[in-house]
Amino acid sequence: MPNIQRLKGADVVKRATYEEGVTEIQVVCVKYGTKYGADYVNNLYRGVKRNLSLEHSFSCFTENPEGLDQNVNVIHLKNDKWKGWWSKVNIFDGSNYGSGKDEINKIILYIDLDMIISGNIDNLILNFQGKFTTMSTNDIFCEQTQDGYNSSIMLFNAYTNIKTDIKQK
């Protein structure tokens, strides 16, 4: 059984429905260029801190960490071929999360910078079954596609070994 501790003095999670053996939760976002400034990262960080009571870390993939809260871990973007929102591809490079040996039990929760966390998100983690997870477009009003996918929020194991060598035009 994973030993995930709830913050604020709550009890240890006794039974979780996500993959057994989870050792760490890492929340990540991507900030590239000037469309979204450090304030978006800092607001997301504070929203997650308020609404995820499971112990976790928070990291931002970026080429420019200026203005980020001191508690936000910075992961420098390695691949400058991916511009704009394509920079999100960097989150799937397992080497960003360690050697790969121990990271198989680390959950990554990716959240877009324009998302506002307004309530508890513990169940996103607690219900994770160990397989890549993303949002359906079916209940998103502004999406024009039924039965599609939206990558604003994604969950996966850190060492996913997803290939990122797609050619960008």
N, C-alpha and C positions, 0 to 999 in steps of 0.2 A: 504494500500500500504506500503510495507517495506520502511524504511528510511535508505537505504544503501547510504553512502556518497562516492563519488569518491575522491581519494587523488589528490594532485597537483592542487587544486582549481577548478576542473571541476564541472559541475552542478550535482544536485541530480538526481539519476536515476528516471525518471518519470514513466516508465512502464517496469516492469520486467516480464519475462515469467516464472520465477521459482515460487515455492510455496510461496503464500503470507504470510506475517508475519515473514519472516526471520529476526532474530535479530543479528546474528553473523556468521561470516565465520571463520573457523579454518582450516588451512592447517597443515597436519600432515605427518610425515615420521617415519620410524622405523630403528634404528641402533642397531644391535645385534652382539656381537662378534667383530672380527678383520677384516672381509672381506672388510668392508667399514669404513674408519676412519671418524673423526670429520670433515675433509676437505670436504667430500661428503655432509654432512649435511649443512655446512656453504655455500658451493657453491649452493646447492639447495635453501637455505634460500635467498641468494642474487638474484638468478634467479627469484624466486617468487616475491620478493620485487620489482624488476625492472619491472616485467611483469604482475602483478595483481594490478590494480589501485583501486580496491574496498577495503575498509577498512577490515583488516583481522588480525588474529594472526597466529603465526607459532610455532608448537610444535614438539618435537621429542620424541618418545617412545624409551627408551634405558636403559640398565643396567649400562652404563658408560658415563656420560656426560662430561668427561674431554675433553677440547679443543673446546667445542661448543661455538659459538658466544653468547655473553651475552644477546642478544635479542631473542634467541631461548628458548622457554619455554620447560622445561624438564618434561616429564611424565615417571615416573619410571615404568619399566615393572613389573607387579604384579605376573604374572604366569611364573615361571621358568620351567614348564613342556614343554613349546613350545620353541624349539631351532631353531637357524638359521632363514630361511625365514618363518618358522611356527610362529615366533614371531609376524608376521603381524596380526594374529588372535586377538591380544590384542586391535587393533583399534576398534573392534566391541563391546567392553564392554562399554555400555553407561555410566557406573559409572565413567569412566575416564574423562567425560566431565561435570560432575556436578551431581545434584540430580535426574535429569530426568524430573522434573516438568517444568522448563523453557527451557531446552535444546531441546525440540521437534522442536523449530524454529532455531536451530543452524545447519548450513551446515558444514559437514566435507569434505574436499578435501584431499584425500590421494595421495601422489606421491612417487614412489620408488626412492631410493637414486641414482640410476644410470641413472635417467632421466635428460635431459638438457632442461631447459626452455629457448627457443630462441625467443619467440614472446608473444604478449599479450594473456593472458588466461582468461580474463574477461568473455567471452562467455560461458566458462565451467560452471560458476556460474549463469550467467544471464539466461541460457537456462535450468537450472536444474528444473525438474518438481516435485521434492519431492519423487521420487522413487529411490531405489538403482540403480546406474549407473556405468558401467565399460566399458572398451574398447572391441571392436570386433577385432578378429584376421584377418579379411578379407583383410585389407589394410596394414598389417604389413609384410614386405618382409621376415623377418627371421622366422616368425611363420610357422609351418608345418601344421597347422590346419585351414581349412576354416570353417566359422560359429562357431568358438570357442570364448573364452573370455580370456582377458589378464588383470591381476589385477595390472598393473603398475600405473594406475590412476583410482581412484574410488571416487564417490560422494555419500553421504548419509546423512540422518539426524542424529544428534549426539545420540539421544536416540532411536536407532534402535531395541534394545532388541533382537539382533541376538544371538542365543545360541552358546557358545564357549566351551561346555563340551565334545567335540569329543575326543575320546581316541587316543593318539599318540602312535605308536608302538615303 
